[in-house]
Amino acid sequence: MATTLQPPPTVATPRGLHRIKPHESSAASTGIWIGLSAITMTFAAFTSAMVVRQGSANDWRHFSFPIILYFNTGALVASSVTLQIGRRRFAAVSQYMGDAASAIRALYGTVVLGCVFVFGQYAAWLQLRSEGLYLASAPSSSFFYVFTVLHALHVIGGLLGLVYVTSKLHRGVLRMNTLSAASQYWHFMALLWIYLLLLLRMKI
């Protein structure tokens, strides 16, 4: 008597996860570390130049430190926290144990807070301009603008990367290593800004 074979049971895949791949090559991580090393050397060179310039002449001008920079710092640190939350939620999603929408919301929160930081930096520049302090006003203001503008440009680059990562998560094609590389860059930007904030607070 013939036996009818039943097809194997299928496991339903959560919506939006049909193409998510948790792992990939280490190229993204390697590229990020190379980039972060270059950024570190750049800011280290500017730090050394500022210390030397301050001690080489008597024209170093101290000015009022923009209070909004502390608020901006809080926004950037908060964005780093939301990104870490999104990363953990995505790790759960890739194991079919979480909701992709919650990871997306966390990434959106990171982007919004990052934008708040950039606009806050712009407000600080406007405040200095209203006080008559421009790039060429004094050596101290020159270094202030160079440090903050250069860092803001790197943050904007990180925001573009986060938008790209979020779009890939929307399409269900985000890899864990890609998100990890973006997270490393963003966390580094937060740590770098804390260093710059302390440096400028002491020197300005």
QUIMO-V26370 format. One record per residue. N is the residue number from 1. SS is DSSP state (hx for helix, st for strand, lp for the rest). PHI is phi as a letter, one per 20 degrees, with the letter a starting at -180 (NA if undefined). OMEGA is omega in degrees with one decimal (NA if undefined). Layout:
n = (N & N)
ss = (SS & SS)
phi = (PHI & PHI)
omega = (OMEGA & OMEGA)
//
This chain:
n = (1 & 2 & 3 & 4 & 5 & 6 & 7 & 8 & 9 & 10 & 11 & 12 & 13 & 14 & 15 & 16 & 17 & 18 & 19 & 20 & 21 & 22 & 23 & 24 & 25 & 26 & 27 & 28 & 29 & 30 & 31 & 32 & 33 & 34 & 35 & 36 & 37 & 38 & 39 & 40 & 41 & 42 & 43 & 44 & 45 & 46 & 47 & 48 & 49 & 50 & 51 & 52 & 53 & 54 & 55 & 56 & 57 & 58 & 59 & 60 & 61 & 62 & 63 & 64 & 65 & 66 & 67 & 68 & 69 & 70 & 71 & 72 & 73 & 74 & 75 & 76 & 77 & 78 & 79 & 80 & 81 & 82 & 83 & 84 & 85 & 86 & 87 & 88 & 89 & 90 & 91 & 92 & 93 & 94 & 95 & 96 & 97 & 98 & 99 & 100 & 101 & 102 & 103 & 104 & 105 & 106 & 107 & 108 & 109 & 110 & 111 & 112 & 113 & 114 & 115 & 116 & 117 & 118 & 119 & 120 & 121 & 122 & 123 & 124 & 125 & 126 & 127 & 128 & 129 & 130 & 131 & 132 & 133 & 134 & 135 & 136 & 137 & 138 & 139 & 140 & 141 & 142 & 143 & 144 & 145 & 146 & 147 & 148 & 149 & 150 & 151 & 152 & 153 & 154 & 155 & 156 & 157 & 158 & 159 & 160 & 161 & 162 & 163 & 164 & 165 & 166 & 167 & 168 & 169 & 170 & 171 & 172 & 173 & 174 & 175 & 176 & 177 & 178 & 179 & 180 & 181 & 182 & 183 & 184 & 185 & 186 & 187 & 188 & 189 & 190 & 191 & 192 & 193 & 194 & 195 & 196 & 197 & 198 & 199 & 200 & 201 & 202 & 203 & 204)
ss = (lp & lp & lp & lp & lp & lp & lp & lp & lp & lp & lp & lp & lp & lp & lp & lp & lp & lp & lp & lp & st & lp & lp & lp & lp & lp & hx & hx & hx & hx & hx & hx & hx & hx & hx & hx & hx & hx & hx & hx & hx & hx & hx & hx & hx & hx & hx & hx & hx & hx & hx & hx & hx & hx & hx & hx & lp & lp & lp & lp & lp & lp & lp & lp & lp & lp & lp & hx & hx & hx & hx & hx & hx & hx & hx & hx & hx & hx & hx & hx & hx & hx & hx & hx & hx & hx & hx & hx & hx & hx & hx & hx & hx & hx & lp & lp & lp & lp & lp & hx & hx & hx & hx & hx & hx & hx & hx & hx & hx & hx & hx & hx & hx & hx & hx & hx & hx & hx & hx & hx & hx & hx & hx & hx & hx & hx & hx & hx & hx & hx & lp & lp & lp & lp & lp & lp & lp & lp & hx & hx & hx & hx & hx & hx & hx & hx & hx & hx & hx & hx & hx & hx & hx & hx & hx & hx & hx & hx & hx & hx & hx & hx & hx & hx & hx & hx & hx & hx & hx & hx & hx & lp & lp & lp & st & hx & hx & hx & hx & hx & hx & hx & hx & hx & hx & hx & hx & hx & hx & hx & hx & hx & hx & hx & hx & hx & hx & hx & hx & hx & hx & hx & hx & lp)
phi = (NA & f & d & e & e & e & f & f & f & d & d & f & e & g & g & n & d & f & c & f & c & f & c & b & f & e & f & f & f & f & f & f & f & f & f & f & f & f & f & f & f & f & f & f & f & f & f & f & f & f & f & f & f & f & e & e & b & d & d & f & d & e & b & f & f & f & f & f & f & f & f & f & f & f & f & f & f & f & f & f & f & f & f & f & f & f & f & f & f & f & f & f & f & f & d & l & c & b & d & f & f & f & f & f & f & f & f & f & f & f & f & f & f & f & f & g & f & f & f & f & f & f & f & f & f & f & f & f & f & f & e & n & d & d & g & e & f & a & g & f & f & f & f & g & f & f & f & f & f & f & f & f & f & f & f & f & f & f & f & f & f & f & f & f & f & f & f & f & f & g & e & m & c & f & d & f & f & f & f & f & f & f & f & f & f & f & f & f & f & f & f & f & f & f & f & f & f & f & f & f & f & f & e & e)
omega = (-176.0 & 178.3 & 179.5 & -179.9 & 178.2 & 177.8 & -179.5 & -179.8 & 179.1 & 178.3 & -178.7 & 177.7 & 178.9 & -177.1 & 177.1 & -176.5 & -171.7 & -179.6 & 178.7 & 179.9 & -173.0 & -173.8 & 174.9 & 179.3 & -178.3 & -176.5 & -178.6 & -179.8 & 179.1 & 178.8 & 179.1 & -178.8 & 176.1 & 178.8 & 179.6 & 177.0 & 178.5 & 178.6 & 179.0 & -179.7 & 179.3 & -179.2 & 175.8 & 178.5 & 178.1 & 177.7 & 178.5 & 179.3 & 179.9 & 180.0 & -180.0 & -178.5 & -179.7 & -177.1 & -174.6 & -178.6 & -178.2 & -176.3 & 179.7 & -174.3 & 174.6 & 179.6 & -176.3 & -178.3 & -179.3 & -177.6 & -177.4 & 179.3 & 177.2 & 176.1 & 179.1 & 178.6 & 177.8 & 179.3 & -178.4 & 177.2 & 177.8 & 179.3 & 177.0 & 177.9 & -179.8 & 177.8 & 178.2 & 175.7 & 178.6 & 179.1 & 179.4 & 178.1 & 178.2 & 176.8 & 177.2 & 179.6 & -177.7 & 176.4 & 179.3 & -178.5 & -177.4 & -177.5 & -179.8 & -178.6 & 179.8 & 176.2 & 179.0 & 179.2 & 179.3 & 178.3 & 175.7 & 177.8 & 177.5 & 179.5 & -179.8 & 179.9 & 176.1 & 176.8 & 176.7 & 178.4 & -177.9 & 178.9 & 175.9 & 176.0 & 178.0 & 177.2 & 177.7 & 177.8 & 177.9 & 178.8 & 178.7 & 178.4 & 178.6 & 177.7 & 178.8 & 179.9 & -178.9 & -178.3 & -175.7 & -177.0 & -177.9 & 177.6 & -178.7 & 179.1 & 177.5 & 179.6 & 177.9 & -179.4 & -179.0 & -178.6 & -173.8 & 179.8 & 179.8 & 178.0 & 179.6 & 177.8 & 177.0 & 177.0 & 177.5 & 175.0 & 176.7 & 177.3 & 177.4 & 177.2 & 179.0 & 176.0 & 177.8 & 179.2 & -179.5 & 178.8 & 177.8 & 177.0 & 176.5 & -177.5 & 178.8 & -178.4 & -178.2 & 175.6 & -178.3 & -178.8 & 177.4 & 177.6 & 179.1 & 179.0 & 177.4 & 179.1 & 178.9 & 179.6 & -176.2 & 177.4 & 177.9 & 177.9 & 177.9 & 178.9 & 179.0 & 179.9 & 177.4 & 176.1 & -179.3 & 179.0 & 179.2 & -179.9 & -179.1 & 179.4 & -180.0 & -173.5 & -176.1 & NA)
//
